[in-house]
Amino acid sequence: MKDQKLKILVADDNPSDRMLLETMLGQLGHLVATAVDGQDAVDKFDPNTIQLVCLDIKMPRKDGWEAALEIQNIAQEKMIPIVFLSGVSDPEVLQKCLEVGATDFISKPYNPTLVSAKLNAIARLLVMQNMLSEQRDELSLLNQQMVHDQEVAKLVYERITHSNCLSDPALRTLHHGSHIFNGDVILAAYKPNGGMHVLLGDFTGHGLSAAIGALPLADIFFEWTEKGFVMRQILPEINKRLHNILPPNMFCAAAFIDINAHNRTIAVWNAGLPDLLYFSADEKLPRMIRSDSLPLGILNEHEFEANIELLTYESGDYLVAFTDGVYEARTKENKIQYNSALDPLYAGEVSTQQFEWLEKMLHDEGILKNPHDDISVLGINLSLAQDGSLQSKSANLEKRLDAPADFAFSYELNAESLKNTDPLPYLLQILTTVPELSKRSSEVFMILSEMYSNALEHGILKLDSKLKTTVEGFAEYYSSRESKLQQLTEGWLKIDVKVSAMNQGGCLCLTMSDSGDGYDISVIDFDDFDHERPFNRGLSLIHQMCKSVELSENGSKISVQYCW
């Protein structure tokens, strides 16, 4: 530190005192510039070269105090120590020196040892200050780089976790993060057979660490939905992936919603989120869909269970879901508690535009301005979730010039496979290797789905569609389906597939046979398609889409030709 050389500006109207201090400082190895009074000192001061200023207190034109204030104003954020030269010991004078920003005093007459010690102390202070300034600049650059990197990562993250499906008119979303990265995630994807999968998730924690888990979740959600997998297959796979990659203290509370526009049903799974609110047009109070499972990522693949609630919906019904950032919003006293501003929503006092009301409440209560947690709200207008309104994104694929393929194969499932396997995604994956079928994957999957459901539910499990005439019957029908399927010990189902190329297109021939006793096919009228009827629409729908539909063996065998 003693080798630190300073550029010092000395201002003193007494020539002898000025020359004496200049000589003394020069002998200590410092560079010295001199000024004859306060104004001269201000004129000669350059914050880029001067490192220390020594000012006499009493000087003409500008005294030391005035000069000190102007020098500090010129220096701005640069730290330039100011030492006052004084031959007085009046406490009030010395106090004023400190008030205008003095670093130290040097008393007259000058003592070389004392001057050297004070300058060494100031030199150490300057070295420390320079070091802090350099570190501050480095941290500032690093922070700018980090913010830039996070903004880029956020853009990539949002592109991965968002789909165009979120712009569907049936959906309304509010996604508000307390950090650059939002630990909440809202995903939506069209199903190949029409309808939609929607997922609202809330990862443990905040910021990047919370958001990182959304990437594998979104990857499985979008890919498996596009391939035709159902909720019961997608959820265990997401849970397995998160359980394997997340640390033990991280998990994802989530709600998965499967909208089946064809049957006008929604299946809901809630694991760790606040109650989902289902508003029926016929009832005042909303139905609470409570959490009935552990969040994703906690249980291993053998322990995981998905308790799914099935509901039928009518025009005018509405579903609202939100994360605990809404439910546990902090009060003005900074206490976490149930957000009492939600009371009108739970009490059924908000009969329409529930999402808009909730968004306005969050704004009016100041929760969005100062969020203590990530906030996400999802609204689903089930009036808009009708047949034909939710279309598969595969319908928008660009035309490809590849010629259709020629191939055939058979796929057979025994009782054990029927209990544990859904063959439709695998069949669709093979069929969509044909470019023209890939563009029509929505229709192909719907045909497969209706044929498979007809064979499994009516042929093998012997379920009665008339149960679906009431809301309670719907629930009973699918509950009975699950129960009978798990108890199945014998039976088989066979699918024969043939794809043929023709001069002006191609044809897909599907034959589905089952081991059931069949049913009375004489009552089947393919032309009787009632959009409002909640059952017996499948075969009529297939007939509308296919060139031919043929039932045989008392309905235990159905063959269709789908041509393009």
ZILIN-V665919 format. One record per pair of residues at least 12 apart in sequence whose ideal C-beta (glycine too) atoms are under 7 Angstrom apart, sorted by the first residue. I is the first residue (numbers start at 1). J is the second residue. Records with the same first field share a line. If there is no record, write none. Layout:
I->J  J
This chain:
1->120  123  124  127
2->120
4->123  127
5->29  30  31
6->30  51  52  123
7->31  49  50  51
8->25  30  31  32  52  54
9->33  35  41  44  45  50  53
10->22  32  34  54
11->35  37  38  40  41  54  55  56  59  67
12->56  85
13->36  37  56  59  60
17->108
18->34
20->110
21->54  110
22->34
24->110  112  115
28->116  119
37->59  60  61  62
38->59  61  62  63  64  66  67
39->61  62
41->53  55  67
42->62  67  70  71
45->71  74
47->74  75  78  80
50->80
51->80  126
52->81  83  122
53->71  80  82
54->83  85  106
55->67  68  82  84  85
56->85
57->84  86  93
64->84
65->96  100
68->82  100  101
69->100
72->101
79->129
81->103  122  125  126
82->101  102  103
83->102  103  104  105  106
84->97  102  105
85->106  108
86->105  107  108
87->107  108
103->122
104->118  122
106->118
150->180
154->180  181
157->181  211
160->215  218
161->185  187  214  218
163->188  189  222
164->393
165->188  189  190  196
166->186  188
168->188  390
169->384
170->380  381  384  385  389  390
171->188  380
172->355  379
173->186  377  378
174->359  375  376  377
175->376
176->368  371  375
177->374
178->206  371  372  373  374
179->206  207
180->207
181->207  208  211
182->211  374
183->202  203  205  206  207  210  211  374
184->201  202  323  374  376
185->201  214  217  218
186->200  376  378
187->199  218  221
189->221  222  225  226
190->390  391  392  393
191->225  392
192->226  228  392  394  428  441  442  445
193->442  445  446  449
194->261  262  387  390  392  442  446
195->259  260  261  262  390
196->259  390
197->225  258
198->257  378  380
199->221  254  256
200->254  255  273  321  323  376  378
201->217  252  254
202->252  253  273  323  324
203->250  252
204->249  250  251
205->250
206->374
213->242  246  250  252
216->241  242  245
217->238  242  252
220->234  237  238  241
221->234  238
224->237
227->425  428  429
228->424  425  428  445
229->425
230->422
231->256  258  267  269  308
232->306
233->422
235->256  269  306
236->301  304
238->296
239->296  297  299  304
240->301
242->296  297
243->297  299  300
246->297
250->297
251->295  296  297  298
252->295  296  297
253->271  272  273  295
254->271  272  273  295  296
255->268  269  270  273  276  321
256->269
257->380
259->385  390
261->385  386  387  389  390
262->387
263->534
264->312  313  534
265->310  311  312  474
266->311  313
267->308  310
268->289  308  309  311
269->293  306  307  308
270->289  290  291  292
271->291  293  294  295  296
272->291  295
273->291  321  323
274->322  324  327
275->288  289  290
276->289  319  320  321
277->320  345
278->311  319
279->317  318  354
280->317
281->314  316  317
284->348
285->348
286->346  348
289->309
292->307
293->305  306  307
310->474  475  478
312->471  474
313->382
315->383
316->383
317->382
318->354  379  380  381  382
319->380  382
320->354  355  358  379
321->378
322->376  377
323->374  375  376
324->373
325->371  373  374  375
326->339  362  375  377
327->339
329->367
330->372
341->361  365
345->358
354->379
355->377  379
358->377
359->377
362->375
387->531
391->442
392->441  442
394->438  439  441  442
395->442
397->438  439
400->435
402->435
403->501
404->434  436  499  501  506
405->434  499  501
406->499  500  501
407->499
408->497  498
409->497
410->494  495  496
411->423  427  495
412->492  494
413->492  493
414->492
415->488  489  490  491
418->456  485  488  491  493
419->485  486  488
423->495
424->445  448  449  452
427->448  495
428->441  444  445  448
431->444
434->499
436->506  564
437->508
440->564
443->545
444->508  562
447->510  542  545  546  560  562
450->538  541  542
451->510  512  542  558
452->512
453->538
454->538  539  558
455->493  512  514
456->493
457->481
458->519
459->514  516  518  555  556
460->491  493  514  515  516
461->481  484  485
462->516
463->477  480  481
465->535  536
466->535
468->534  535
469->534
491->515
492->515
493->514
494->513
495->512
496->511
497->510
505->563  564
506->564
507->561  563
508->562
509->561
510->560
511->557  559
512->558
513->556  557
514->556
516->556
518->553  554  555  556
519->554  555
521->551  554  555
524->539  551
526->539  540  543  549
528->540
529->541  544
542->560
545->562
546->560  561  562
547->561  562  563
548->560  561
